[in-house]
Amino acid sequence: MSESTAPPTPAPATRPTSRRDRALAPDVARGLVLLGIAVANVPFLLWGREVGLMFKPVTDAPADPWVNAAVALLADNRSYPLFALLFGYGLTQILLREHARGTEWRGVRRLLVSRNLWLIAFGAAHGVLLFFGDILGAYGLLGLALVLLIRVSGKVLAIVGWISFGVLAITGFAEGLTGVLNKFGGAEAGLTVFTSPGADSYLLATLQRALEWSLGLLAIPFGGFGLLAPMILGMWAARRRMLEEPARHRRALGLMAGIGVPVSLLGALPMSLALLGVWEPGILGEPFVSMLHVVTGAIGGAGYVALIALIVGGAGTGGPISRLFAALGQRSLSGYLTQSVVFLILFAPYTLGLGGVVSVAEATQIAVLTWLGTLIIAGVLGAVDKPGPTEWLYRRIVYRRRPALPAPATAPAAPGAPEAPGSRP
């Protein structure tokens, strides 16, 4: 779209929306999905083990297959697409808010680019210093692509979304194929690439993480392009303010939840049964099982977001449990980074070294307890209306020298989307 479609009145970009004025459902979803991210990430921090299906450690602990199966059913390849959907939703909310306040497109674009560039910088620090599996850098890089798409027509958005969904399917197949090749080649074939969790010193681990993170970011234009699919779906939903006004979209949200959640569970079932040892997909079947797991996970992410929106509603304070989850969701960046700090202290060989001795089930319990700790801390910060430390730093950097402007009661829909009255994003 040309810049002539932007609002004519120039104005500096505003400060972020107050936590008290945010829609409830996206924050509740962010708080909940951090649990899925924690339990999905923690097996990769167990070192000195043979890896099996989905690169999960192979141990003799009787509970481990059950835990692996449960995490594969509910969290693996489901948590990050869900978060990606919310990421696309949030970027579009910023566009709507800034347009409603009279900010010209050039100023909005500058704000969005700045946010994503700084997200890449935060991701680099996280990936190098704490955890090789950082997702912030990938989201920031894909967020720059979203800036190019954020004002296009719904038809163009749908075309790009379907293409990226196809790439997501190919990525899932490639992940399964890599697992098969790993069984034959192992470390000698260079396929066991995540060496930093077992590094003997922090300096060596940092150097290895720098390489692993950089290679992961370079791969984003290829395999990571598939994450654009849930991000674009989030942009489409934000144009219609579906999570702010779920009552107006109850039928659509019900359809998304009614299809997405069962598809997610059924699509993950073959992988879960294989992790339990109930059946063996075989060399030819493993890539297809992996592809099915990845594709249905993206569909499930949308279903779970829709289900949460139907349960908690749109704007408002919500009940005490919803407020607690929302408090963590509003501080999700701090919660995500805190997980990595705790895991580094507990699992690395040069710290407490638990990664070499605990089972997958025990590590998963630690992950759940870590998430509960961040939930409690976020609840305390929410009670006194204080941001998380990382959110405070991130917003201070991105919104520096940007005066706040009054917001209208109604934010207009994005270009190409129907008008949607209601509370501002």
Disulfide bonds with the S-S distance in Angstrom:
none
